[in-house]
Amino acid sequence: MASCNGFVRRMVSLPRSIVGGFSRVMGHNIGRIGSGRRDQNNNLPLNFQFQSSLQGQDPSLLAPEEWAFLSTFEQQFGSIHPFFYPCRFTEALKIAENEQKFMFMYLHSPQHPFTPSFCRETLCSDLVVQFLDANFVCWGAIADRGEGLQITATLQPASFPFCAVVAPAADNSLAVLQQMEGPVSPAELVGILQRTMEEQGSAFGHARAKPDEEKIRAKAKEEEKIKADRRLREEQDAAYLAALKIDKEKENPKKPVHHRESPKQYATAATQKLKETQFKESTSRSKDPSQVTQILIRFPNGERREQSFLCSNKVQSIYNYIDSLGLPGILNYRLISSFPRKVYGFDQIGMTLKEAGLHPKATLFLELL
């Protein structure tokens, strides 16, 4: 066991055959495979697409086990799944390092009774597919064949299905940041992966969380506050100028008006916009910091938004905020907290944030229905 700032789960030494066993053809084609990812509009199985692209090449250069997992998986569960890189294990680690992402590893045990339901209901769910493709480099292998067998012997999982979040370490070692054994639901899997990224990103020194991240985040908040204050002043100035224009029109009633809206309408619109801005400020800020609730909302594509509310606001106000963003594809959904898992749905929308246990701060995940 080894740790880095108390988070890294364990370090393991990679087998020599994995460290040194690079495939010539994969080394030649991996850039094209890695950069292309799966074409979501192409219904052909992934292994058929790749084999077709290699027609005319020497078959002896191919390593069969690199495609055995995809072929077996797609034959039983279809072509809609996270993008598993069809390459050697060390090549997938290199891609993850270049893309500044962790690697999601799945060891497939076809004979295990939990495998079919996990693959069909969790691994192939839209929630998991979108989250993994956006945040991880994925690699899979059959647990009793080729490199999958060597990885299984090295990690020695107690049960299947087996998934792990890994990253390369020094001296041909592998850092196992998180591992999941046995069946889990889509929301539970995404919640575990999200928490792992947050904790291990800074603890393991991964590029996803840089050392001065807190300074960058604080600076971004300060810039956003400056922008908000500037917008408020501009709207106040616009309302003042509109009112001033009305006074001038009254002094010169015979002066023609060349715009479509009357000065009164223009001033009314400006004043209304100012009131709306002030109302927004009042719902998210309070003179008493203890009354402010910070809510971090995470979306299935990995995006996150943070918004301030009053602890007396209802849970419905969080839904209203998300709806106001107008994000594409976000129609029917519910909000959940991962640890402990709790659903904030129809029965909870009338509760205040304090009553719902979301004060003074909380992280919610948006789950599509």
N, C-alpha and C positions, 0 to 999 in steps of 0.2 A: 504494500500500500504506500502511496505517496500523495502529497498534497501540495498545493500552491495557494497560499493565503487561505487555506482551510476548505477549498472547494473541490479541487481536482480529485476525482474518486480514486483512481489507481493508474499506475503505469505498468505496461506490459512490453516485453521485448518481442519484436516481430520475428517470425521464423526466417532463417536465411533464404529459404527458397522463395519467399514472398518478396524480400528486400531485393534480391538479385534477379528475379524472374520477369524481366520486362519483355513484352511481346513486340517484335519488330513491326508488325503490321499495325498494331494499335498505336505504337509510338508515331507511326507515319500518318495515321488517320485520326488520332485523338483530337487534334485541334478542330477538325471539321465536325466531328461528332459532338464535342463539348460545346462548340459555339452555336450549333444549330438547334439543339434540344428537340423536343418532339413537336411536330406540326399538328396542332390541335384540329385542323380541318382535314387531315389525312386519316382515313379510316383503316389503312393497311396496318397489319401488325408491325411493330417496330423491328423485330428480327427479320421479317421479309423485306422491309425497306432497306436495311443495311446489307443483307445478302445480295439484293439486286444491285446495289451500288458497287459491289466488289466483283461483279462478273468479269471474267477474263484474268483475274489475279490468281497467283499460285495458292491453292487451298492449303498447302502444307504450312503456309505462314500463319494460318488462323489458329487460335487457341480455343477449342470447342467449349471448355467450361465457362468461358467468358460470356457465351450466349446461352448456355444451358438454363440458367435461372430465368432469363426473359422468355425464352421459348416455352418453358414449363409453366411459368406464371400466366402468360397471355393465353396459352391454350386453354387454361381452366377458368381464368377470371377476366379475360378481355384486355383490350389495349388501353383502357382508361385507368391510369395508375400514376403514381409519382414517377418522374423521369429518373430511371436508374441508369447510370453510366455503364455502357457495355465495355468494360476495360478491366485491366488488372487493378488489384487493390491499391498498390502504390501509386498508380496513375490517377486513380480517383482522389487519393490524398493530395496529390500535387495540384489537381484541378481545384480542390477546395481551398488550398493555400493561395493559389493565384487569384481566386474569386473572393478571398477574404471571408470565407464561410466555414462553419463546422460541417463535418460529414455525418449524414444519417446512414447507418448501416443496418441492413435487415438480413438475418439468416433464416432461410426458408426451409422448413421441415415438412414436406408434403404428407408424411405419415402421421403427424401429430393431430389429434382430434380437434384441437382449437384452431388449427391453421386455416381451414376454409372460411369459417365465419369471420376471423380476424382480417383476412385478405379482402373478402367481399364487402364487409360492413364498415371496416375501419380504414384499411390501407387504400382502398379504392374510393372512399367517400370524397365528395367534392371539397369538403372542409380541409381534410388532410392533404389531398393532392395540391390544392392551391397554396396551402401554408408551406409544405415541404419544397415545392418548386420555387417559391419566392425567397426562402431563407436558408436552404441547405443544398449541398451536393449529395445526392443519394447513390448508394451502391448496395447491391444485393447479391446473394450467392446461395446455392443449395448447401445445406448444412453438412451433408455427408459426401460432398464431391469437390475435388480440386482445391482451390484456395478457400472455399467455404469450409471444407473439412479442417484445413489448417487453422483458420480463424476460430472455429468451434473448439478445437483442441487447446488453443491458446487461452481463450476467454472462459471456457468451461461453463456455459450457461446451465442453470439448474432446471430450466423449463423453456418451452416454446409456446407461442411465438417469441422470438428474441430480437429486440431492437437496441441500438446503442448510438449515442452521440460521441464521436471520437475526433481527435485532432492529432496531427503529427507532433512528435517531441524529439528531443535531441538523441543522438547515438542510436538511430534506427529503433526508437521506442515509440509506443503508441499511448496517448493519453485517453483513457476511457472516462469521459466527463459525466455520462449518465447512461444507465442501462435499464431496460424494461423487459421483464419476463412475464409471460402469460398474457391473456387477452385484456385489452382496454378499449374503451369507447373512443370515437373520433375526438370528442371534446376533451376527454381526459388526456389523450395522447398529445394534442396540440397544447394543452395547458402545461404538461410536463416539459415539452420542448421549449415553450416560451420562457418558462422559469429557468431552464438550463441555460438558454442564451443570455438571459439577464445576469444570472449569477456567475457563470463561467466566463462570460465575455471579458469582464474586468479581472477576475481572479486568475485566469490562465494567460492573461496578456494577449488575448486574441485581437486581431485588427478591428473586429466589430466594435470593441469598446476600448478606445485609446486612453492612455493615462490621464490626459487632460480633458476627459469627456465632461466632467462636472463643470469646469470652467467654460467650455463651449456652450453647454446647456444654459448656464447662468447668463452668459453673454447674449444668447438667443432670446431669453426671457426679457432681458433688459431692453434689447432692440425692439421686441414686440410691444413692450409698454410705451416706448418712445413713439412708435408708429401710431399706437392707439391714441395717445395724447395729441399727436399732430393731427390726426383725423378729426378729433373732437374740436380742436381749435379751428380747423378749416371750416367745419360745419357751423360753428358759432359765428365765424366771420361772414360766411355766406348768408346766414340769417340776418345779421346786422346790416350787411350791404343791401339786402332785399328790403328791409324796413326803411333804410335810408332812401332807397329809390322811390318808395311809396310817398315819403314826405316830399321829395322833389316833384313828383307827379302832381301832388296836391297844390304845390306852389305854382306850377305851370300846367293848368288843366287843359290848355289848348295844344300842348305839345303832342304830336302824333306818337302812337305806340307802334313799334315796328316788329314786335315779337308776338307770337301766337297767344301766349299766356299773359294775362294781366299781371301787373306788379303784385296785386293782392294775392292772386293764385300762386305766383312764384314764391312769395314770402311765406304763404301758408304751407307750401310743400317743403320749403327749407326748414321751417320751424318744426313741422311734423317729423322730418328726418332727424332733427336734433333731439326731439323727445324720444324717438325710438332708440337712438344711440345711448341716451342717458338711462333709458329703461334697461337696456342690455347691461350697462355698467352696474346698475343697482342690483340686478339678479345674480351677478357673479362676484361682486365685491362688497365688503362690509368694513365699517370702521373698526369693528372688533374682529381681529384675526381668528379668534376662537370659534367664530360663527361660520367661517369659510370652510367648505369641503372641496377637496381636490379629487377629481375623478379622472383616471387614466383609462381610455377606451381603446382596446385593441381589435383590429379588424382581421378577417380571415386572410387577407393578402399580406399581412405583416405590418401594415400601416398602423400608427397609433396617434391618437389625439388626446390632449389634456385640456380640461375645462374646469373652471371654478364655479361652484354653486354655493348657495347658503344651506346650512344644515337643516333649515326649515322648509326648503324646496322639496317637492314630491319626487318620487322615482320617475313619475311621468315626465318631469322636466328633462331628464337625461334622454328619454326617447324623443322628446321634442327637439332637443339639440341635434341628435343624430339625423332626424328627418330633415332639419333645416340645412344640412350639409349638401343634400341632393346628390349623394354618391351613387354611381351607376351600379345596379344589381343588388342594392340594399333595400329590399321591400319588406319581405316577411322575415322577422328575426326575433330573437329574444336575447337578454343580457344575462350572463352567468359569471360567477366568481369561481376560480379554479380550486383554490386551496383555502378553506374547505369549499367544495363545490356547492353552490347555491344558485337557484334560478330566481331572477327578478322579473317575473312576468305579469300577467293580468291581475293576479291576486295581490301583488305588491305595489302596483303603480300609485295607489293612494297613500302609501306610507311616506313619511318624511325620510330624508336621507339619514337622519340621526336614528330614527326608529328602525330603519332597515339595516343598521349596523355599518353604514358606509362612511360615517364621519369619524375622524377628520380627513381621511384619504382612503381611496380604494382603487383597485384595478379590476375592470370588468372586460370580459371577452364577448364580442358580438357573434352569436351563433346563428347561422342562416337556417331557416326552417323549410 
